[in-house]
Amino acid sequence: MQTIDQALEKLSRSEFRSRFSLNEKDLEYIEQKGMDTIRRHAEAFIAERLAPAYIPNDGKQTPMRNHPVFNTGF
């Protein structure tokens, strides 16, 4: 079983993950909202879209655009 640090190290070498980066609009959004808000958004995305036992739109891909949470390794 991998540790979190090992998993994060593996993800950092992922070609797929390397395609995601923050653009100027994302950076401005983070600057405007602050990291505490961004973290709360990330926690809400996980709680509402990944953690529930029953997901209303199960089988549909989670969008990976339009929010900085999906553009970085937060």
PDB file with SEQRES, HELIX, SHEET and CRYST1 records, atoms N, CA, C and O in Angstrom:
SEQRES   1 A   74  MET GLN THR ILE ASP GLN ALA LEU GLU LYS LEU SER ARG          
SEQRES   2 A   74  SER GLU PHE ARG SER ARG PHE SER LEU ASN GLU LYS ASP          
SEQRES   3 A   74  LEU GLU TYR ILE GLU GLN LYS GLY MET ASP THR ILE ARG          
SEQRES   4 A   74  ARG HIS ALA GLU ALA PHE ILE ALA GLU ARG LEU ALA PRO          
SEQRES   5 A   74  ALA TYR ILE PRO ASN ASP GLY LYS GLN THR PRO MET ARG          
SEQRES   6 A   74  ASN HIS PRO VAL PHE ASN THR GLY PHE                          
HELIX    1 AA1 ILE A    4  SER A   12  1                                   9    
HELIX    2 AA2 GLU A   15  SER A   18  1                                   4    
HELIX    3 AA3 GLU A   24  LYS A   33  1                                  10    
HELIX    4 AA4 MET A   35  PHE A   45  1                                  11    
HELIX    5 AA5 ILE A   46  LEU A   50  3                                   5    
HELIX    6 AA6 PRO A   68  ASN A   71  5                                   4    
CRYST1    1.000    1.000    1.000  90.00  90.00  90.00 P 1           1          
ATOM      1  N   MET A   1       0.838  -1.182   0.000  1.00  0.00           N  
ATOM      2  CA  MET A   1       0.000   0.000   0.000  1.00  0.00           C  
ATOM      3  C   MET A   1       0.887   1.251   0.000  1.00  0.00           C  
ATOM      4  O   MET A   1       1.863   1.335   0.746  1.00  0.00           O  
ATOM      5  N   GLN A   2       0.535   2.205  -0.838  1.00  0.00           N  
ATOM      6  CA  GLN A   2       1.304   3.451  -0.963  1.00  0.00           C  
ATOM      7  C   GLN A   2       0.975   4.423   0.154  1.00  0.00           C  
ATOM      8  O   GLN A   2      -0.153   4.471   0.645  1.00  0.00           O  
ATOM      9  N   THR A   3       1.970   5.191   0.545  1.00  0.00           N  
ATOM     10  CA  THR A   3       1.708   6.308   1.441  1.00  0.00           C  
ATOM     11  C   THR A   3       1.191   7.474   0.607  1.00  0.00           C  
ATOM     12  O   THR A   3       1.283   7.462  -0.620  1.00  0.00           O  
ATOM     13  N   ILE A   4       0.658   8.461   1.273  1.00  0.00           N  
ATOM     14  CA  ILE A   4       0.189   9.654   0.554  1.00  0.00           C  
ATOM     15  C   ILE A   4       1.350  10.310  -0.172  1.00  0.00           C  
ATOM     16  O   ILE A   4       1.206  10.728  -1.321  1.00  0.00           O  
ATOM     17  N   ASP A   5       2.503  10.406   0.485  1.00  0.00           N  
ATOM     18  CA  ASP A   5       3.668  11.024  -0.152  1.00  0.00           C  
ATOM     19  C   ASP A   5       4.090  10.263  -1.407  1.00  0.00           C  
ATOM     20  O   ASP A   5       4.451  10.877  -2.411  1.00  0.00           O  
ATOM     21  N   GLN A   6       4.047   8.949  -1.355  1.00  0.00           N  
ATOM     22  CA  GLN A   6       4.391   8.149  -2.536  1.00  0.00           C  
ATOM     23  C   GLN A   6       3.377   8.378  -3.655  1.00  0.00           C  
ATOM     24  O   GLN A   6       3.752   8.500  -4.821  1.00  0.00           O  
ATOM     25  N   ALA A   7       2.112   8.435  -3.303  1.00  0.00           N  
ATOM     26  CA  ALA A   7       1.071   8.670  -4.309  1.00  0.00           C  
ATOM     27  C   ALA A   7       1.234  10.045  -4.947  1.00  0.00           C  
ATOM     28  O   ALA A   7       1.106  10.189  -6.163  1.00  0.00           O  
ATOM     29  N   LEU A   8       1.518  11.055  -4.125  1.00  0.00           N  
ATOM     30  CA  LEU A   8       1.716  12.404  -4.666  1.00  0.00           C  
ATOM     31  C   LEU A   8       2.954  12.472  -5.551  1.00  0.00           C  
ATOM     32  O   LEU A   8       2.946  13.156  -6.574  1.00  0.00           O  
ATOM     33  N   GLU A   9       4.005  11.777  -5.174  1.00  0.00           N  
ATOM     34  CA  GLU A   9       5.222  11.730  -5.992  1.00  0.00           C  
ATOM     35  C   GLU A   9       4.921  11.090  -7.345  1.00  0.00           C  
ATOM     36  O   GLU A   9       5.364  11.584  -8.382  1.00  0.00           O  
ATOM     37  N   LYS A  10       4.175  10.002  -7.332  1.00  0.00           N  
ATOM     38  CA  LYS A  10       3.800   9.329  -8.573  1.00  0.00           C  
ATOM     39  C   LYS A  10       2.952  10.250  -9.455  1.00  0.00           C  
ATOM     40  O   LYS A  10       3.169  10.333 -10.664  1.00  0.00           O  
ATOM     41  N   LEU A  11       1.990  10.937  -8.842  1.00  0.00           N  
ATOM     42  CA  LEU A  11       1.152  11.875  -9.593  1.00  0.00           C  
ATOM     43  C   LEU A  11       1.975  13.011 -10.194  1.00  0.00           C  
ATOM     44  O   LEU A  11       1.670  13.486 -11.288  1.00  0.00           O  
ATOM     45  N   SER A  12       3.012  13.447  -9.486  1.00  0.00           N  
ATOM     46  CA  SER A  12       3.827  14.556  -9.989  1.00  0.00           C  
ATOM     47  C   SER A  12       4.582  14.171 -11.266  1.00  0.00           C  
ATOM     48  O   SER A  12       5.002  15.042 -12.027  1.00  0.00           O  
ATOM     49  N   ARG A  13       4.750  12.879 -11.495  1.00  0.00           N  
ATOM     50  CA  ARG A  13       5.440  12.415 -12.708  1.00  0.00           C  
ATOM     51  C   ARG A  13       4.468  12.024 -13.821  1.00  0.00           C  
ATOM     52  O   ARG A  13       4.900  11.585 -14.886  1.00  0.00           O  
ATOM     53  N   SER A  14       3.177  12.177 -13.592  1.00  0.00           N  
ATOM     54  CA  SER A  14       2.162  11.767 -14.545  1.00  0.00           C  
ATOM     55  C   SER A  14       2.108  12.714 -15.746  1.00  0.00           C  
ATOM     56  O   SER A  14       1.985  13.928 -15.585  1.00  0.00           O  
ATOM     57  N   GLU A  15       2.200  12.154 -16.932  1.00  0.00           N  
ATOM     58  CA  GLU A  15       2.081  12.956 -18.155  1.00  0.00           C  
ATOM     59  C   GLU A  15       0.697  13.604 -18.236  1.00  0.00           C  
ATOM     60  O   GLU A  15       0.567  14.766 -18.621  1.00  0.00           O  
ATOM     61  N   PHE A  16      -0.335  12.839 -17.870  1.00  0.00           N  
ATOM     62  CA  PHE A  16      -1.701  13.363 -17.884  1.00  0.00           C  
ATOM     63  C   PHE A  16      -1.817  14.571 -16.962  1.00  0.00           C  
ATOM     64  O   PHE A  16      -2.336  15.610 -17.370  1.00  0.00           O  
ATOM     65  N   ARG A  17      -1.343  14.449 -15.729  1.00  0.00           N  
ATOM     66  CA  ARG A  17      -1.437  15.545 -14.759  1.00  0.00           C  
ATOM     67  C   ARG A  17      -0.602  16.746 -15.177  1.00  0.00           C  
ATOM     68  O   ARG A  17      -0.945  17.881 -14.846  1.00  0.00           O  
ATOM     69  N   SER A  18       0.488  16.512 -15.899  1.00  0.00           N  
ATOM     70  CA  SER A  18       1.364  17.616 -16.289  1.00  0.00           C  
ATOM     71  C   SER A  18       0.697  18.550 -17.299  1.00  0.00           C  
ATOM     72  O   SER A  18       1.182  19.658 -17.529  1.00  0.00           O  
ATOM     73  N   ARG A  19      -0.405  18.116 -17.902  1.00  0.00           N  
ATOM     74  CA  ARG A  19      -1.113  18.963 -18.871  1.00  0.00           C  
ATOM     75  C   ARG A  19      -1.962  20.034 -18.196  1.00  0.00           C  
ATOM     76  O   ARG A  19      -2.424  20.963 -18.859  1.00  0.00           O  
ATOM     77  N   PHE A  20      -2.173  19.917 -16.896  1.00  0.00           N  
ATOM     78  CA  PHE A  20      -3.015  20.863 -16.174  1.00  0.00           C  
ATOM     79  C   PHE A  20      -2.155  21.906 -15.494  1.00  0.00           C  
ATOM     80  O   PHE A  20      -1.199  21.584 -14.789  1.00  0.00           O  
ATOM     81  N   SER A  21      -2.507  23.145 -15.713  1.00  0.00           N  
ATOM     82  CA  SER A  21      -1.807  24.230 -15.044  1.00  0.00           C  
ATOM     83  C   SER A  21      -2.757  25.409 -14.902  1.00  0.00           C  
ATOM     84  O   SER A  21      -3.775  25.498 -15.589  1.00  0.00           O  
ATOM     85  N   LEU A  22      -2.406  26.292 -14.012  1.00  0.00           N  
ATOM     86  CA  LEU A  22      -3.232  27.473 -13.798  1.00  0.00           C  
ATOM     87  C   LEU A  22      -2.972  28.501 -14.881  1.00  0.00           C  
ATOM     88  O   LEU A  22      -1.823  28.797 -15.210  1.00  0.00           O  
ATOM     89  N   ASN A  23      -4.056  29.048 -15.436  1.00  0.00           N  
ATOM     90  CA  ASN A  23      -3.890  30.135 -16.394  1.00  0.00           C  
ATOM     91  C   ASN A  23      -4.067  31.463 -15.647  1.00  0.00           C  
ATOM     92  O   ASN A  23      -4.314  31.471 -14.441  1.00  0.00           O  
ATOM     93  N   GLU A  24      -3.943  32.556 -16.350  1.00  0.00           N  
ATOM     94  CA  GLU A  24      -4.025  33.877 -15.719  1.00  0.00           C  
ATOM     95  C   GLU A  24      -5.376  34.087 -15.032  1.00  0.00           C  
ATOM     96  O   GLU A  24      -5.439  34.645 -13.937  1.00  0.00           O  
ATOM     97  N   LYS A  25      -6.447  33.642 -15.674  1.00  0.00           N  
ATOM     98  CA  LYS A  25      -7.789  33.781 -15.100  1.00  0.00           C  
ATOM     99  C   LYS A  25      -7.895  32.997 -13.788  1.00  0.00           C  
ATOM    100  O   LYS A  25      -8.459  33.495 -12.814  1.00  0.00           O  
ATOM    101  N   ASP A  26      -7.354  31.770 -13.759  1.00  0.00           N  
ATOM    102  CA  ASP A  26      -7.353  30.969 -12.533  1.00  0.00           C  
ATOM    103  C   ASP A  26      -6.584  31.670 -11.421  1.00  0.00           C  
ATOM    104  O   ASP A  26      -7.055  31.738 -10.285  1.00  0.00           O  
ATOM    105  N   LEU A  27      -5.408  32.189 -11.742  1.00  0.00           N  
ATOM    106  CA  LEU A  27      -4.586  32.876 -10.751  1.00  0.00           C  
ATOM    107  C   LEU A  27      -5.292  34.105 -10.185  1.00  0.00           C  
ATOM    108  O   LEU A  27      -5.209  34.379  -8.988  1.00  0.00           O  
ATOM    109  N   GLU A  28      -5.983  34.838 -11.045  1.00  0.00           N  
ATOM    110  CA  GLU A  28      -6.745  36.002 -10.592  1.00  0.00           C  
ATOM    111  C   GLU A  28      -7.890  35.578  -9.672  1.00  0.00           C  
ATOM    112  O   GLU A  28      -8.158  36.235  -8.665  1.00  0.00           O  
ATOM    113  N   TYR A  29      -8.560  34.485 -10.017  1.00  0.00           N  
ATOM    114  CA  TYR A  29      -9.658  33.973  -9.202  1.00  0.00           C  
ATOM    115  C   TYR A  29      -9.148  33.585  -7.818  1.00  0.00           C  
ATOM    116  O   TYR A  29      -9.760  33.927  -6.806  1.00  0.00           O  
ATOM    117  N   ILE A  30      -8.029  32.873  -7.778  1.00  0.00           N  
ATOM    118  CA  ILE A  30      -7.435  32.467  -6.501  1.00  0.00           C  
ATOM    119  C   ILE A  30      -7.038  33.691  -5.686  1.00  0.00           C  
ATOM    120  O   ILE A  30      -7.274  33.744  -4.479  1.00  0.00           O  
ATOM    121  N   GLU A  31      -6.442  34.663  -6.343  1.00  0.00           N  
ATOM    122  CA  GLU A  31      -6.034  35.894  -5.655  1.00  0.00           C  
ATOM    123  C   GLU A  31      -7.257  36.610  -5.080  1.00  0.00           C  
ATOM    124  O   GLU A  31      -7.216  37.114  -3.958  1.00  0.00           O  
ATOM    125  N   GLN A  32      -8.330  36.652  -5.845  1.00  0.00           N  
ATOM    126  CA  GLN A  32      -9.549  37.343  -5.418  1.00  0.00           C  
ATOM    127  C   GLN A  32     -10.237  36.603  -4.273  1.00  0.00           C  
ATOM    128  O   GLN A  32     -10.646  37.223  -3.291  1.00  0.00           O  
ATOM    129  N   LYS A  33     -10.365  35.286  -4.393  1.00  0.00           N  
ATOM    130  CA  LYS A  33     -11.117  34.496  -3.410  1.00  0.00           C  
ATOM    131  C   LYS A  33     -10.284  34.097  -2.199  1.00  0.00           C  
ATOM    132  O   LYS A  33     -10.810  34.007  -1.089  1.00  0.00           O  
ATOM    133  N   GLY A  34      -8.990  33.857  -2.400  1.00  0.00           N  
ATOM    134  CA  GLY A  34      -8.122  33.404  -1.311  1.00  0.00           C  
ATOM    135  C   GLY A  34      -8.071  31.888  -1.229  1.00  0.00           C  
ATOM    136  O   GLY A  34      -9.011  31.200  -1.626  1.00  0.00           O  
ATOM    137  N   MET A  35      -6.954  31.374  -0.705  1.00  0.00           N  
ATOM    138  CA  MET A  35      -6.753  29.926  -0.651  1.00  0.00           C  
ATOM    139  C   MET A  35      -7.735  29.228   0.283  1.00  0.00           C  
ATOM    140  O   MET A  35      -8.106  28.082   0.027  1.00  0.00           O  
ATOM    141  N   ASP A  36      -8.165  29.881   1.355  1.00  0.00           N  
ATOM    142  CA  ASP A  36      -9.144  29.248   2.244  1.00  0.00           C  
ATOM    143  C   ASP A  36     -10.431  28.935   1.497  1.00  0.00           C  
ATOM    144  O   ASP A  36     -11.005  27.860   1.675  1.00  0.00           O  
ATOM    145  N   THR A  37     -10.888  29.859   0.668  1.00  0.00           N  
ATOM    146  CA  THR A  37     -12.098  29.640  -0.126  1.00  0.00           C  
ATOM    147  C   THR A  37     -11.876  28.536  -1.154  1.00  0.00           C  
ATOM    148  O   THR A  37     -12.742  27.683  -1.344  1.00  0.00           O  
ATOM    149  N   ILE A  38     -10.731  28.546  -1.812  1.00  0.00           N  
ATOM    150  CA  ILE A  38     -10.425  27.505  -2.806  1.00  0.00           C  
ATOM    151  C   ILE A  38     -10.415  26.134  -2.143  1.00  0.00           C  
ATOM    152  O   ILE A  38     -10.941  25.172  -2.701  1.00  0.00           O  
ATOM    153  N   ARG A  39      -9.827  26.040  -0.969  1.00  0.00           N  
ATOM    154  CA  ARG A  39      -9.811  24.762  -0.239  1.00  0.00           C  
ATOM    155  C   ARG A  39     -11.229  24.330   0.141  1.00  0.00           C  
ATOM    156  O   ARG A  39     -11.562  23.149   0.041  1.00  0.00           O  
ATOM    157  N   ARG A  40     -12.055  25.266   0.571  1.00  0.00           N  
ATOM    158  CA  ARG A  40     -13.446  24.928   0.891  1.00  0.00           C  
ATOM    159  C   ARG A  40     -14.173  24.428  -0.362  1.00  0.00           C  
ATOM    160  O   ARG A  40     -14.957  23.482  -0.290  1.00  0.00           O  
ATOM    161  N   HIS A  41     -13.917  25.058  -1.498  1.00  0.00           N  
ATOM    162  CA  HIS A  41     -14.516  24.590  -2.757  1.00  0.00           C  
ATOM    163  C   HIS A  41     -14.070  23.159  -3.059  1.00  0.00           C  
ATOM    164  O   HIS A  41     -14.884  22.314  -3.431  1.00  0.00           O  
ATOM    165  N   ALA A  42     -12.783  22.895  -2.898  1.00  0.00           N  
ATOM    166  CA  ALA A  42     -12.261  21.549  -3.160  1.00  0.00           C  
ATOM    167  C   ALA A  42     -12.916  20.533  -2.227  1.00  0.00           C  
ATOM    168  O   ALA A  42     -13.310  19.452  -2.663  1.00  0.00           O  
ATOM    169  N   GLU A  43     -13.030  20.876  -0.955  1.00  0.00           N  
ATOM    170  CA  GLU A  43     -13.681  19.971   0.003  1.00  0.00           C  
ATOM    171  C   GLU A  43     -15.132  19.732  -0.370  1.00  0.00           C  
ATOM    172  O   GLU A  43     -15.625  18.610  -0.256  1.00  0.00           O  
ATOM    173  N   ALA A  44     -15.827  20.781  -0.818  1.00  0.00           N  
ATOM    174  CA  ALA A  44     -17.230  20.632  -1.222  1.00  0.00           C  
ATOM    175  C   ALA A  44     -17.352  19.758  -2.469  1.00  0.00           C  
ATOM    176  O   ALA A  44     -18.247  18.917  -2.545  1.00  0.00           O  
ATOM    177  N   PHE A  45     -16.461  19.948  -3.449  1.00  0.00           N  
ATOM    178  CA  PHE A  45     -16.483  19.098  -4.647  1.00  0.00           C  
ATOM    179  C   PHE A  45     -16.330  17.631  -4.264  1.00  0.00           C  
ATOM    180  O   PHE A  45     -17.044  16.771  -4.780  1.00  0.00           O  
ATOM    181  N   ILE A  46     -15.406  17.351  -3.367  1.00  0.00           N  
ATOM    182  CA  ILE A  46     -15.169  15.966  -2.943  1.00  0.00           C  
ATOM    183  C   ILE A  46     -16.384  15.429  -2.203  1.00  0.00           C  
ATOM    184  O   ILE A  46     -16.859  14.333  -2.502  1.00  0.00           O  
ATOM    185  N   ALA A  47     -16.891  16.189  -1.241  1.00  0.00           N  
ATOM    186  CA  ALA A  47     -18.032  15.733  -0.442  1.00  0.00           C  
ATOM    187  C   ALA A  47     -19.285  15.527  -1.285  1.00  0.00           C  
ATOM    188  O   ALA A  47     -20.019  14.561  -1.075  1.00  0.00           O  
ATOM    189  N   GLU A  48     -19.536  16.416  -2.225  1.00  0.00           N  
ATOM    190  CA  GLU A  48     -20.779  16.364  -2.996  1.00  0.00           C  
ATOM    191  C   GLU A  48     -20.702  15.472  -4.226  1.00  0.00           C  
ATOM    192  O   GLU A  48     -21.708  14.889  -4.632  1.00  0.00           O  
ATOM    193  N   ARG A  49     -19.514  15.360  -4.825  1.00  0.00           N  
ATOM    194  CA  ARG A  49     -19.421  14.650  -6.104  1.00  0.00           C  
ATOM    195  C   ARG A  49     -18.679  13.321  -6.034  1.00  0.00           C  
ATOM    196  O   ARG A  49     -18.886  12.456  -6.885  1.00  0.00           O  
ATOM    197  N   LEU A  50     -17.830  13.148  -5.047  1.00  0.00           N  
ATOM    198  CA  LEU A  50     -17.033  11.926  -4.992  1.00  0.00           C  
ATOM    199  C   LEU A  50     -17.387  11.017  -3.822  1.00  0.00           C  
ATOM    200  O   LEU A  50     -17.334   9.794  -3.955  1.00  0.00           O  
ATOM    201  N   ALA A  51     -17.745  11.590  -2.686  1.00  0.00           N  
ATOM    202  CA  ALA A  51     -17.934  10.808  -1.478  1.00  0.00           C  
ATOM    203  C   ALA A  51     -19.312  10.172  -1.306  1.00  0.00           C  
ATOM    204  O   ALA A  51     -19.390   9.124  -0.664  1.00  0.00           O  
ATOM    205  N   PRO A  52     -20.400  10.725  -1.831  1.00  0.00           N  
ATOM    206  CA  PRO A  52     -21.718  10.151  -1.553  1.00  0.00           C  
ATOM    207  C   PRO A  52     -21.848   8.703  -2.055  1.00  0.00           C  
ATOM    208  O   PRO A  52     -21.273   8.319  -3.073  1.00  0.00           O  
ATOM    209  N   ALA A  53     -22.622   7.923  -1.304  1.00  0.00           N  
ATOM    210  CA  ALA A  53     -22.874   6.534  -1.708  1.00  0.00           C  
ATOM    211  C   ALA A  53     -23.704   6.485  -2.982  1.00  0.00           C  
ATOM    212  O   ALA A  53     -23.489   5.623  -3.834  1.00  0.00           O  
ATOM    213  N   TYR A  54     -24.659   7.416  -3.114  1.00  0.00           N  
ATOM    214  CA  TYR A  54     -25.475   7.500  -4.325  1.00  0.00           C  
ATOM    215  C   TYR A  54     -25.195   8.840  -4.983  1.00  0.00           C  
ATOM    216  O   TYR A  54     -25.370   9.891  -4.366  1.00  0.00           O  
ATOM    217  N   ILE A  55     -24.767   8.804  -6.217  1.00  0.00           N  
ATOM    218  CA  ILE A  55     -24.470  10.017  -6.966  1.00  0.00           C  
ATOM    219  C   ILE A  55     -25.494  10.129  -8.086  1.00  0.00           C  
ATOM    220  O   ILE A  55     -25.561   9.256  -8.950  1.00  0.00           O  
ATOM    221  N   PRO A  56     -26.297  11.197  -8.082  1.00  0.00           N  
ATOM    222  CA  PRO A  56     -27.381  11.322  -9.071  1.00  0.00           C  
ATOM    223  C   PRO A  56     -26.922  11.209 -10.529  1.00  0.00           C  
ATOM    224  O   PRO A  56     -27.631  10.630 -11.351  1.00  0.00           O  
ATOM    225  N   ASN A  57     -25.774  11.741 -10.851  1.00  0.00           N  
ATOM    226  CA  ASN A  57     -25.306  11.681 -12.238  1.00  0.00           C  
ATOM    227  C   ASN A  57     -24.133  10.704 -12.373  1.00  0.00           C  
ATOM    228  O   ASN A  57     -23.192  10.948 -13.128  1.00  0.00           O  
ATOM    229  N   ASP A  58     -24.206   9.597 -11.628  1.00  0.00           N  
ATOM    230  CA  ASP A  58     -23.134   8.604 -11.666  1.00  0.00           C  
ATOM    231  C   ASP A  58     -22.883   8.145 -13.092  1.00  0.00           C  
ATOM    232  O   ASP A  58     -23.817   7.885 -13.852  1.00  0.00           O  
ATOM    233  N   GLY A  59     -21.620   8.051 -13.439  1.00  0.00           N  
ATOM    234  CA  GLY A  59     -21.238   7.636 -14.772  1.00  0.00           C  
ATOM    235  C   GLY A  59     -20.857   8.791 -15.668  1.00  0.00           C  
ATOM    236  O   GLY A  59     -20.250   8.588 -16.719  1.00  0.00           O  
ATOM    237  N   LYS A  60     -21.202   9.990 -15.270  1.00  0.00           N  
ATOM    238  CA  LYS A  60     -20.808  11.170 -16.038  1.00  0.00           C  
ATOM    239  C   LYS A  60     -19.479  11.672 -15.506  1.00  0.00           C  
ATOM    240  O   LYS A  60     -19.238  11.662 -14.299  1.00  0.00           O  
ATOM    241  N   GLN A  61     -18.642  12.098 -16.392  1.00  0.00           N  
ATOM    242  CA  GLN A  61     -17.322  12.566 -16.000  1.00  0.00           C  
ATOM    243  C   GLN A  61     -17.421  13.884 -15.230  1.00  0.00           C  
ATOM    244  O   GLN A  61     -18.169  14.787 -15.605  1.00  0.00           O  
ATOM    245  N   THR A  62     -16.652  13.971 -14.150  1.00  0.00           N  
ATOM    246  CA  THR A  62     -16.570  15.221 -13.410  1.00  0.00           C  
ATOM    247  C   THR A  62     -15.864  16.239 -14.291  1.00  0.00           C  
ATOM    248  O   THR A  62     -14.808  15.935 -14.847  1.00  0.00           O  
ATOM    249  N   PRO A  63     -16.415  17.434 -14.432  1.00  0.00           N  
ATOM    250  CA  PRO A  63     -15.765  18.442 -15.279  1.00  0.00           C  
ATOM    251  C   PRO A  63     -14.402  18.816 -14.714  1.00  0.00           C  
ATOM    252  O   PRO A  63     -14.234  18.942 -13.501  1.00  0.00           O  
ATOM    253  N   MET A  64     -13.446  18.991 -15.589  1.00  0.00           N  
ATOM    254  CA  MET A  64     -12.103  19.350 -15.161  1.00  0.00           C  
ATOM    255  C   MET A  64     -11.750  20.749 -15.640  1.00  0.00           C  
ATOM    256  O   MET A  64     -10.575  21.075 -15.803  1.00  0.00           O  
ATOM    257  N   ARG A  65     -12.739  21.555 -15.859  1.00  0.00           N  
ATOM    258  CA  ARG A  65     -12.505  22.917 -16.325  1.00  0.00           C  
ATOM    259  C   ARG A  65     -13.361  23.883 -15.525  1.00  0.00           C  
ATOM    260  O   ARG A  65     -14.263  23.485 -14.789  1.00  0.00           O  
ATOM    261  N   ASN A  66     -13.060  25.139 -15.686  1.00  0.00           N  
ATOM    262  CA  ASN A  66     -13.855  26.227 -15.125  1.00  0.00           C  
ATOM    263  C   ASN A  66     -13.708  26.427 -13.621  1.00  0.00           C  
ATOM    264  O   ASN A  66     -14.493  27.167 -13.028  1.00  0.00           O  
ATOM    265  N   HIS A  67     -12.736  25.795 -12.996  1.00  0.00           N  
ATOM    266  CA  HIS A  67     -12.417  26.096 -11.613  1.00  0.00           C  
ATOM    267  C   HIS A  67     -10.968  25.687 -11.357  1.00  0.00           C  
ATOM    268  O   HIS A  67     -10.542  24.618 -11.794  1.00  0.00           O  
ATOM    269  N   PRO A  68     -10.214  26.521 -10.660  1.00  0.00           N  
ATOM    270  CA  PRO A  68      -8.798  26.221 -10.436  1.00  0.00           C  
ATOM    271  C   PRO A  68      -8.550  24.886  -9.725  1.00  0.00           C  
ATOM    272  O   PRO A  68      -7.475  24.306  -9.878  1.00  0.00           O  
ATOM    273  N   VAL A  69      -9.517  24.391  -8.956  1.00  0.00           N  
ATOM    274  CA  VAL A  69      -9.341  23.113  -8.267  1.00  0.00           C  
ATOM    275  C   VAL A  69      -9.014  22.002  -9.271  1.00  0.00           C  
ATOM    276  O   VAL A  69      -8.249  21.089  -8.961  1.00  0.00           O  
ATOM    277  N   PHE A  70      -9.587  22.082 -10.455  1.00  0.00           N  
ATOM    278  CA  PHE A  70      -9.366  21.042 -11.443  1.00  0.00           C  
ATOM    279  C   PHE A  70      -8.121  21.271 -12.284  1.00  0.00           C  
ATOM    280  O   PHE A  70      -7.786  20.428 -13.117  1.00  0.00           O  
ATOM    281  N   ASN A  71      -7.438  22.366 -12.094  1.00  0.00           N  
ATOM    282  CA  ASN A  71      -6.265  22.680 -12.905  1.00  0.00           C  
ATOM    283  C   ASN A  71      -4.947  22.462 -12.169  1.00  0.00           C  
ATOM    284  O   ASN A  71      -3.874  22.645 -12.745  1.00  0.00           O  
ATOM    285  N   THR A  72      -5.025  22.075 -10.906  1.00  0.00           N  
ATOM    286  CA  THR A  72      -3.808  21.893 -10.127  1.00  0.00           C  
ATOM    287  C   THR A  72      -3.950  20.673  -9.247  1.00  0.00           C  
ATOM    288  O   THR A  72      -4.934  19.939  -9.332  1.00  0.00           O  
ATOM    289  N   GLY A  73      -2.990  20.471  -8.429  1.00  0.00           N  
ATOM    290  CA  GLY A  73      -3.007  19.361  -7.517  1.00  0.00           C  
ATOM    291  C   GLY A  73      -3.543  19.689  -6.143  1.00  0.00           C  
ATOM    292  O   GLY A  73      -3.096  19.091  -5.164  1.00  0.00           O  
ATOM    293  N   PHE A  74      -4.484  20.615  -6.024  1.00  0.00           N  
ATOM    294  CA  PHE A  74      -5.026  20.963  -4.711  1.00  0.00           C  
ATOM    295  C   PHE A  74      -5.613  19.762  -4.062  1.00  0.00           C  
ATOM    296  O   PHE A  74      -6.122  19.850  -2.945  1.00  0.00           O  
TER     297      PHE A  74                                                      
END                                                                             
